[in-house]
Amino acid sequence: MPEGKDIYFPILVGAYKNYKKEITYQRDDIGDNISKKNSSYNELTAIYWAWKNLDADIVGLVHYRRYFFKNVVNKDLKNVIDKNDIEALLSKHDVILPRKRNYIIETNYSHYIHAHHKEPIDETRKIIARYYPEYLSSFDKVMSRRKAHMFNMFIMKRNLFDNYSKWLMGVLDKLEDKIDISNYSVQESRVFGYVSEVLMDVWIETNGVNYVEVPWKQIGKVRLFSKVFNFLKRKFLPNSKSRTHF
C-alpha cells in the first residue's frame, strides 16, 4: 500500500473464502455484496461493494500491482497520484482513466477472441442490442478499434460511478444467464471481469463522458518475453487460451 496517502482504501476481494484474521483490509463480503462471484468477476466484486456500501464523493479502483502515477519514469509507490492530483484533474474532467492499451495489429474484438472464449463477447453484443440499444453503436466502434482503456482502472465522480456500476452490473447479470462457464478453466472462468474491461469505453462514449488519461504502471516484475510468446501463441494457435498478456 502507498504510505502517507490516506485516499487509498484496501479491499480484500473474495473475502468469503480468502479472509484471515491477520488481514485488516475491508472485506467485500460485508453488507450488500457479490463476494462469492469473485472467481468469475475478479476486481468487480470490489466495485460492487463500493457501489453499494461506500460513502464517498469520488470513487476509483486501482490494483495491488497497477497504479496511476504522476509520471511514467518513477514507479516508486511514493509517486502514485494523491488527493491533490485527483482534485485538480476532476476540477476539469469527470473521469480519470489509464492511458489506452494499443494492440497495433489486432482490433479489440480479435484480441479478445484470440485470448478468450468467443461466446461471451458475442452474447454481450446481443444483450446490448436487446436491452441497451443506445449503446450498440459505441460497442461496435470500440470492438473495431485497436486501442482501449483496460484493467478496470478509473476514478470517477460519484454520480457517474453509480450510473456506470448500475449499467455494467446489469449487462453482466444478463450475461450470466446466457453463458455456461462450468467447463471453463480457472483462468477463463474470470470471464465477467474480462468482458467488463472492454465495456468501459462503450459506456464512456455513449454517455459523452469527459475523461482525462493518466500514466499507469505495473509494479514488480513484468515478464515481457512470456507476454510476447503467449501473444504469438494465441494469435497463430487459436485453441490456446492464456491470460498473461494483461
C-alpha positions in Angstrom: 0.0 0.0 0.0 1.2 3.6 -0.7 2.3 5.1 2.6 1.1 8.5 3.7 -1.8 8.6 1.1 -5.0 8.1 3.0 -7.2 8.2 -0.1 -6.2 4.6 -0.8 -8.6 2.1 0.8 -7.6 -1.6 0.5 -10.4 -4.1 -0.1 -9.9 -7.9 0.3 -11.9 -9.4 -2.7 -13.3 -12.9 -2.5 -13.3 -12.4 1.3 -16.0 -15.0 1.8 -13.2 -17.6 1.4 -9.9 -15.6 1.5 -10.4 -13.9 4.8 -7.8 -14.5 7.6 -7.7 -12.8 11.0 -4.4 -11.1 10.3 -5.8 -9.3 7.2 -7.1 -5.9 8.2 -8.4 -4.8 4.8 -12.0 -4.1 4.2 -13.8 -7.3 3.4 -16.0 -7.5 0.2 -18.4 -9.9 1.9 -19.9 -7.5 4.3 -23.1 -5.6 3.5 -24.7 -5.8 0.1 -22.1 -7.8 -1.9 -21.2 -10.4 -4.6 -18.1 -11.7 -2.9 -18.9 -15.3 -3.8 -18.7 -14.3 -7.5 -15.1 -13.2 -7.2 -13.7 -16.2 -9.1 -15.6 -15.1 -12.2 -16.0 -11.3 -11.5 -12.4 -10.6 -10.3 -12.0 -7.0 -9.1 -15.6 -6.2 -9.9 -16.6 -7.6 -6.5 -14.7 -4.6 -5.1 -16.5 -2.2 -7.5 -19.9 -3.7 -6.5 -19.1 -3.4 -2.8 -18.1 0.2 -3.2 -21.2 1.0 -5.2 -23.5 -0.5 -2.6 -21.7 0.3 0.6 -19.0 3.1 0.3 -19.9 6.6 1.3 -17.7 8.8 -0.9 -18.0 11.7 -3.3 -15.3 10.3 -5.6 -14.7 6.6 -6.2 -11.9 4.8 -8.0 -10.2 1.5 -8.4 -6.6 0.5 -8.8 -5.0 -2.9 -8.3 -2.4 -4.3 -5.9 0.2 -4.2 -8.7 -1.2 -1.5 -11.0 -1.5 2.2 -10.0 -1.9 5.6 -11.5 1.4 7.5 -11.4 2.4 11.2 -11.6 4.8 10.3 -14.4 6.0 7.2 -16.3 9.6 7.4 -15.1 9.3 6.8 -11.4 7.4 3.6 -10.4 8.0 4.1 -6.7 4.8 4.0 -4.7 5.6 7.4 -3.4 5.0 8.7 -6.9 1.3 7.4 -7.2 -1.2 10.2 -7.6 -2.6 11.7 -4.5 -5.7 13.6 -3.3 -4.4 16.9 -4.7 -3.7 15.4 -8.1 -7.2 13.8 -8.2 -9.0 17.0 -7.2 -7.1 19.0 -9.8 -7.9 16.6 -12.6 -11.5 16.2 -11.6 -12.0 20.0 -11.5 -11.7 19.9 -15.3 -12.8 16.4 -16.1 -15.4 13.9 -14.8 -13.4 10.6 -15.0 -9.7 9.7 -14.8 -8.7 6.7 -16.9 -5.4 4.9 -17.6 -3.7 5.6 -20.9 -5.1 3.4 -23.6 -3.6 0.0 -24.4 -2.6 -0.2 -28.1 -2.9 -3.7 -29.7 -1.4 -2.4 -33.0 -2.1 -5.4 -35.3 -5.4 -6.5 -33.7 -8.8 -5.0 -33.1 -10.2 -5.1 -29.6 -12.6 -7.8 -30.8 -9.9 -10.0 -32.5 -7.7 -9.6 -29.5 -10.4 -10.7 -27.2 -11.4 -13.8 -29.1 -7.7 -14.8 -29.6 -7.3 -14.6 -25.8 -10.6 -16.0 -24.6 -13.7 -17.9 -25.5 -15.7 -16.2 -28.2 -19.2 -16.8 -26.9 -19.2 -14.3 -24.0 -18.3 -11.3 -26.1 -20.7 -12.2 -28.8 -23.5 -12.7 -26.3 -22.6 -9.4 -24.7 -23.3 -7.7 -28.0 -26.7 -9.5 -28.3 -27.6 -8.3 -24.8 -26.7 -4.7 -25.5 -28.7 -4.8 -28.8 -31.8 -6.1 -27.0 -31.7 -4.3 -23.6 -29.4 -1.3 -24.2 -29.7 -0.4 -27.9 -28.5 3.1 -27.4 -25.1 1.5 -26.5 -24.8 -0.7 -29.6 -23.2 1.8 -32.0 -20.5 2.5 -29.4 -20.0 -1.2 -28.7 -19.3 -1.9 -32.4 -17.0 1.1 -32.7 -15.0 0.1 -29.7 -14.7 -3.5 -30.9 -13.4 -2.4 -34.2 -10.6 -0.2 -32.8 -7.1 -1.2 -31.9 -6.9 0.8 -28.6 -8.9 0.7 -25.3 -8.8 1.7 -21.7 -8.2 -1.5 -19.9 -7.7 -3.1 -16.5 -11.0 -1.7 -14.9 -8.9 1.2 -13.5 -10.7 4.5 -13.1 -11.5 7.4 -10.7 -15.0 9.0 -11.1 -17.3 11.5 -9.5 -19.9 9.6 -7.5 -23.0 10.3 -9.7 -21.1 8.8 -12.7 -19.8 5.9 -10.7 -23.4 5.0 -9.7 -24.5 5.3 -13.3 -21.6 3.2 -14.6 -22.0 0.5 -12.0 -25.7 0.1 -12.5 -25.3 -0.3 -16.3 -22.3 -2.6 -16.1 -23.7 -4.9 -13.5 -27.0 -5.0 -15.4 -25.2 -6.2 -18.6 -23.1 -8.8 -16.7 -26.1 -10.1 -14.8 -27.9 -10.8 -18.0 -24.7 -12.4 -19.5 -24.5 -14.8 -16.6 -27.9 -16.2 -17.7 -26.7 -16.6 -21.2 -23.4 -18.5 -21.0 -22.3 -21.7 -19.3 -18.8 -21.4 -17.8 -18.9 -24.7 -15.9 -16.3 -26.2 -18.3 -14.1 -23.1 -18.4 -10.6 -23.3 -17.0 -9.9 -21.4 -13.7 -8.4 -18.6 -15.8 -11.2 -18.4 -18.3 -13.8 -18.5 -15.6 -12.8 -14.9 -14.8 -14.9 -14.1 -17.9 -17.1 -11.3 -16.4 -14.0 -9.4 -15.4 -12.6 -9.7 -18.9 -15.7 -8.6 -20.6 -16.1 -5.6 -18.3 -12.7 -4.3 -19.4 -13.9 -3.6 -22.9 -17.2 -2.2 -21.8 -15.7 0.8 -20.1 -15.1 2.7 -23.4 -18.6 1.7 -24.5 -20.1 3.4 -21.5 -17.7 6.4 -21.8 -18.6 7.1 -25.4 -22.3 6.5 -25.3 -22.7 9.0 -22.4 -20.2 11.5 -23.8 -18.2 11.4 -20.6 -15.4 14.0 -20.3 -12.3 12.0 -19.3 -8.6 12.5 -18.9 -5.8 9.9 -19.2 -3.1 9.4 -16.6 0.0 7.2 -16.8 -0.3 3.8 -15.2 2.5 1.4 -14.3 2.7 -2.2 -13.0 5.0 -2.6 -10.0 7.0 -5.7 -9.6 8.4 -7.9 -12.3 6.9 -7.8 -15.8 7.5 -11.0 -17.8 7.9 -9.4 -21.2 9.2 -12.4 -23.0 6.4 -14.5 -21.7 3.9 -11.9 -22.8 5.2 -11.8 -26.3 5.4 -15.5 -26.6 1.8 -16.0 -25.4 0.5 -13.3 -27.6 2.0 -15.0 -30.7 0.7 -18.4 -29.5 -2.8 -17.0 -29.1 -2.6 -15.3 -32.5 -1.5 -18.3 -34.5 -2.8 -21.2 -32.4 -6.4 -20.1 -31.7 -7.1 -23.0 -29.4 -4.5 -21.8 -26.9 -6.1 -19.5 -24.3 -3.8 -17.7 -21.9 -4.2 -14.6 -19.8 -0.6 -13.5 -19.3 -1.0 -10.6 -21.7 -2.9 -8.2 -19.4 
